[in-house]
Amino acid sequence: MMQRYLVLGCVAPVMLAGAMCAQGTKLWTVDRYDTMERGSTDGVAIRSDGRLEAGPEKSMLYDTGKSYVWSLASDRGGNRYLGLGGTAAGTGVVMRVAPDGKTVKLLETKELAVQALAVAPDGSVFAATSPDGKVYRTAAGGGAGTVIFDPATTEEKPKYLWDLATGRNGDVYIAAGAPAVVYRVPAGGGKAEVLFETADQHIRCLMMAPDGTLWAGSDGAGVIYRIDTKAAGAKPFAAYAAPRREITSLTMDEAGNVYAAGVGARAAMPLPPLPVTGNVGITVTFAQPGSSTAAGANSLVPDGSEIYRIAKDGTPARLLAMKDDVVYALAFRNGTLWAATGNRGRVYRVDVGMPGRFTDVAHLEAAQGMAFAPARDGLLVATSNSGKLFQLGDAAAKESVYTSEVFDAQGYSQWGRVERRADGAAQNYELWLRSGNVESPLMGWSDWVRVGVDGAGTVPPGRFAQWKVVLHPGTPAGIDAVGLNYLTRNVAPILDEIVVQPGARMAAGGGTPASTTVQVAFPQPPGAAPGVSFQPDANTTPLTAQKDKGSVTARWLAHDDNGDDLVFAVWYRGVGEQNWRLLKDKISDRFFSFDSSLLPDGSYELKVVGSDAPVHEDSEALTGERVSQVFVVDTTPPVPGALTATLVPAAVGTAPRIHAVLEAHDATSPIAHAEYSLDAGPWQYLEPVGQVSDSMAERYDFTAEIPKTTTPVADAKEHVIAVRIYDRYENMAAVKAVVR
């Protein structure tokens, strides 16, 4: 049965869940892979088209207690072999896990890690250690390891041993790096021979085909080689040069198609040329492959990875590009291509018939899926960070549960009907829902409530919600999408801060302000009321206004937890008054400039009222408000009294002077400062009696020396003295007197 969505109101997909719609019923939808993968899976697989279906049975067989399992192999008797390693010498160990779960330390080496394992037809176990390692052979029943290959004894002396493969006749093939060489060690032991070597840095992986063709992948140029091991003197053939620099794994299907994983961006060969002449020394540095570095450091390889197919006729094709995953291992089982990846510990099933399509089948409790090995009824997976051994069964999981991520409605909400798009009968799966008011479901959430066929599942209102689906075993149920309707309760807007700046005006029409500007910014300048730091409103940059002493500009921060559009009204009242009077309403901006002459001189407060009325009916609209700090409107200059000035005759050795006396007062604000000029000379700062200018009335009593001019003082008929008085808001009045 297919069910389609019929949604009334605002649809908010989960990828946009943080972008709240203004009002009405909303729908949280999970219907794509990138949203499905954020949840947790237990026996559930997630297809790349977002479909949930039953996944393979997953079980943990062994926890090593170590960080790294680098390699994995199995034999016909059901024994599993794990190659361990660490960050210190002597940590390279081979562990055998028997079918009954008992573990035995099969081999302990002096090297850092057991990089590769292989099981010979006779049951012998081969282990390659790295770096500066060796290849050891251990008998099927255990015992001391025997060195069958030591790179130090070769002419090339490679630093790294990366992979092993065995032929049907018992020959052992060794992939080495720094430099890149493939060696062959004859069955039963003997001197190793160079099968082939390349100009790359490393040979990273090997695969022996049933027909005796050895396949090898390199690091550096990302080349996949093949060579016929049955033909004497056969030359390697470069079957494919991948777009990526490192080939991490190879596998083959029953039809003879080869699959390869490539990681890392292509780059020029980093090995410097050797000097031809002279006595100049150089240092040659061999870098480990990016995938090995990533696994050891638990960090991603840039640019993700890709999976390729080389058809039996040699035609290459890209099957899958993965942005955030590094493919460490490939395996082909029961007609399916599997990929183990890091650094999220995922196992994918790749659709070889349709490029780009895959299924996320398992989330491992580790950072990297490092290696595959076959099991009797499934596939073994070894992991690093932390080092464990899992098995993915051929059969579907007995219990398949998917739990969504926690959804944040961004506000207290009422939860409605759950919609789903699925196939199969409704009894083939169960859908559950729960809610809460804290982000963690472990902290006081509601119990899980079963969702009925009609989508009803009553859970308490709250801010957070989560759903889960249980797929019943043996049924063809699959879930393509789940949507949860919800209605966020309307809450009042909040006015977070108000700044009032007298002497400032926004440019008319929003044009470019004049060069003389005032910055109206948060927080307020020193001496003003403490500002509030509020994050939800990001528009806190300074507002550039024109300097205009005849205007007042108010600016405010506001937010609405529902995301509603807001309109504002600005009110005023004088200090000591009871009633608010409207200045302007229906303001959509978050600032307002007005002519200060609308208000008589005095002290005032502004109140800004925000309303969500644009997106709600009048009966449901809510408001929030905030009152500013007191500000002063003062447009009237001070009132000076009469300026009395008299000539003081010159005494012996002194110049004549003028003695002046003046009183001034202001009705609204204190006198700020005064200055005088004598005979149109420069303005001189003038202190009041008492020196501190802090009152609404000030008295000035001063003597000014008459400046020397080209005209002798004795010949001057008269002198003019002028005084300018300023109040705190730069209103100015002037007075003058003529002295004869």
Secondary structure, 3 states (H helix, E strand, C coil): CCCCCCCCCEEEEHHHCCCCCCCCCEEEEECCHHHHCCCEEECEEEECCCCEEECEEEEEEEECCCCEEEEEEECCCCCEEEEEECCCCCCCEEEEECCCCCEEEEEECCCCEEEEEEECCCCCEEEEEECCCCEEEECCCCCCCEEEECHHHCCCCCCEEEEEEECCCCCEEEEEECCCEEEEECCCCCCCEEEEECCCCEEEEEEECCCCEEEEEEECCCEEEEEECCCCCCCCEEEEECCEEEEEEEEECCCCCEEEEEEEECCCCCCCCCCCCCCCCCCCCCCCCHHHHHHHHCCCCCCCEEEEEECCCCCEEEEEEECCCEEEEEEEECCEEEEEEECCCEEEEECCCCCCCEEEEEECCCCEEEEEEEECCEEEEEEECCCEEEEEEEEECCCEEEECCCEEEEEEEEEEEEEEEEECCHHHEEEEEEEECCCCCCCCCCCCEECCCCCCCCCCCEEEEEEEEEECCCCCCEEEEEEEEEEECCCCCEEEEEEEEEEEECCHHHCCCCCCEEEECCCCCCCCCCCCCCCCCCCCCCEEEEEEEEEEEEEEEEECCCCCCCEEEEEEEECCCCCCEEEEEEECCCEEEEEHHHCCCEEEEEEEEEECHHHCCCCCCCEEEEECCCEEECCCCCEECCCEEEEECCCCCCCCEEEEEEEEECCCCCEEEEEEEECCCCCEEECCCCCCCCCCEEEEEEEEECCCCCCCHHHCCCEEEEEEEEECCCCEEEEEEEEC
